[in-house]
């Protein structure tokens, strides 16, 4: 199975230690510093569901964008 395609996405600040990930202008999720695990970032989908932790916010944003893109494909 090929790796999921990561759609073009933007990452915007949303307060200290928090970022918004958008795909085609729609919110795909949020990335925030993990208070319980310093050095890790928490990824949450657009509904606030925990999606995982990762060491780099860019990787968390790419994961959320790919997840959002896959959900969009399932809906069509």
Phi, psi and omega in degrees: 000131180291155177296147179296143178281132179267114180291157175302135182215161176240154178234123183237145176296146179220050182098174182299126176069019182221139181230151174253134176252126181238142174235123183051039177081354179260144180289121177268335180163190182229149175236132180217154178297140181271111182294329182278336183228083181307139180093349178252158178239140180264133175253130177232140178287182184296341178264005179085009178284134178297127181246348178143177177238148180211158183280344182229131181298328179296321179291322177296319179295317179297320178298313180298320179296317179296317179298314180298317179297321179293320178296321178298317179295323178294329183284342183268000000 
